């Protein structure tokens, strides 16, 4: 069989984090959701997908079903079987490559295509591409050069940026999650525009859908008449939670609004969490800020629906997945005008984009939304309508079109589904 009837065997590399890891931790977020949901969609279409990740639990089985019999998570021994600091992860890339190759040989598997996620996986993807003679698609999710420029305190190691440049030069295709990332790859890394495909992140519209605000608040034990701002994400400086706290302290129309912060677990940066708690105290809003830690993904729609506004004050955001999830639940978003958020949030229609990373402009827009229920409702309705195109099925079809183009030489027409 050829063309759309062909079933592919796909090797996915997610070295540094498992798609099944609980969300909200130090190294879990949009990448994990992307790999898991794309794998599920590919398996539902009959393709065989093996996702390789580094073993972090000595008792975990080697193979775990992800969503369907044809989708598997394979744990590869590479270094000690525990969580490691990111600085130590490059040390074990050779072992990871050898483990993936040994698994394929033992199982007598021949893969049609390699798809790597994050730069560490991309390094291994380039090696296995040569070993197996198959095309390699790389997706970075975050770029070291961009992170270093986004915030003065962020300095990514030179070996990471050098490795990213090599992957950009040699990968058969790079998947960028938006036009902004495509431009950054070209400008900062010298990427060939002809080898970049733009495929945005997706959202599970069956899970993320509006729940009546009163019902959502009742289930969460929140009061009906409170004004609630919501943050969801990792607890790290790049996410800009300090900007949100500063903005909440400046609100005039709704001085008694509450801030819910979801994210962070035992591995989150303790110093950053302590800094944020101290900042809330210094700003005089400690009693109105709740740090809720990690929340099960399936419960997030309750929080999005209960909130009046979801705030994404990041210094750098490649996906903007949280914004998509909030919008899918009919909640307006106030976000930084950076990265993937530029294409996700429609300024003045589904929320507001703030070009300055400081509390004052965020407070201004939050004041406007919190003081105007009709505007919030209009934005929320527009937001739900705007995210329909981001179904994971559309993402899977666009990615499959890229696979097909590289494997069979067929034009990747699926990319057109996401052109703005």
C-alpha positions, 0 to 999 in steps of 0.5 A, a space after each residue: 500500500 502507498 499514500 494515505 493507506 500506508 501504516 508507518 512505524 515511528 520512533 519517538 525520542 523523548 529522552 529527558 521526560 516521559 509523556 506519562 509523567 505527572 504535569 506541573 513538575 520542574 521538567 513537565 509541561 507542554 512537551 509531555 502533553 504534545 508527545 502523549 496526545 500526538 502518539 495517541 492520535 497516530 495510534 488511533 490512525 493505525 500507525 505503530 509508535 514507540 516512544 523512547 524515554 530515559 528510565 527514572 524508576 528502577 521498578 517501572 516495566 520496560 514497556 508500557 502501553 500509552 493509549 492503544 496497543 500500537 503505541 508504547 512507551 519504552 524505558 531505556 537504561 541510561 545513567 542511574 534510574 532516578 531523576 537527574 539534574 539537567 546538567 547531568 543528562 547530556 552525559 548519558 546520551 551515548 547510553 540512551 542511543 545504544 539502548 534504543 538501537 539494542 531494543 530495535 535490534 532485539 525486537 527486529 524492528 525497522 522504523 520508517 521515521 524518527 521524531 525527536 523532542 527537545 535538543 537532547 533527543 535531537 542529538 540522539 535522533 541525528 545519530 540514529 538517523 545515520 545508523 538506521 538510514 531514515 529521516 529525522 524530524 526534530 522539534 525543539 519545544 524551547 530554544 536555548 538561544 531564545 531563553 538566554 535572550 528572554 531574561 537576563 538571569 537565564 543563561 543556557 549552556 553553550 553545548 546546548 546551543 551548539 547542539 541545536 545549531 547542528 540539529 538545525 543544519 542536519 535534520 531532515 525537517 524541523 517542526 516549529 509550533 508557530 510562525 514566531 519560532 520559525 522566524 527565530 530559527 531562521 534569524 538566530 540559527 540560520 535555519 533553511 526555511 524550506 526545511 521548517 514546517 509550522 504545526 501548532 500545538 493542539 488541545 483536547 477539546 473533549 476534556 477542555 470545555 466550558 463548565 458552568 462557573 457556579 458549578 466549577 466553583 462549587 466543586 472546588 470550594 470557591 465562592 461565587 462572588 470572588 474575582 479569580 485570576 489563574 496561573 498554570 505552569 512550571 514554577 520558574 522565573 521564566 514563567 513570570 509569576 512575579 509579574 502576575 503577583 505584582 499586577 494583582 497587588 495593583 488592581 483598582 477595580 477589583 482590589 480583593 481578587 484572588 490568585 490561584 497558582 497551579 504548578 510545582 511539585 517536590 522537584 520544583 525550584 524551592 528557592 523560586 517558590 520561597 521567593 514568590 511567597 515572600 513577594 506576595 507577603 511584601 506586596 500585602 496580598 499573601 492571604 489572597 494568593 494560593 499556591 496549589 501545587 501540581 493538579 491532575 490534568 483531568 481536573 484543570 478544566 474545573 480551574 479554568 472554568 472557575 477563573 475569571 481570567 487566565 494569566 500567562 505572563 511568561 518571558 518566553 513561551 514556545 507553545 502557549 498550551 495553557 492559553 489554548 486550554 483556558 480558551 477551550 474552557 471559555 476563559 479569556 487570557 491575558 498573556 505576554 506578547 511572546 512566542 507561540 502566544 502571539 498566534 494563539 491569543 487574538 488581542 482584543 478578541 479572545 484576550 489581551 497580549 501585553 508587549 511589556 514584561 512588567 506588572 503595570 500593563 498587566 494590571 491595566 488589562 486585568 482591571 478592564 476585564 474584571 470590571 466588565 462581565 459582558 466583555 469577559 463573556 464575549 471574549 470567552 465565547 470567541 476564545 472557545 470558537 477560536 480553538 476549534 482548529 487546534 484539535 489534536 486530530 488536525 495536528 496529527 494529520 499535519 504531522 503525518 503529512 510531513 512523515 509522508 513527504 519525507 518517506 514517500 516524497 508526497 507533498 505535505 498538504 496537511 500543513 495548509 490546515 494551520 496557515 493563518 
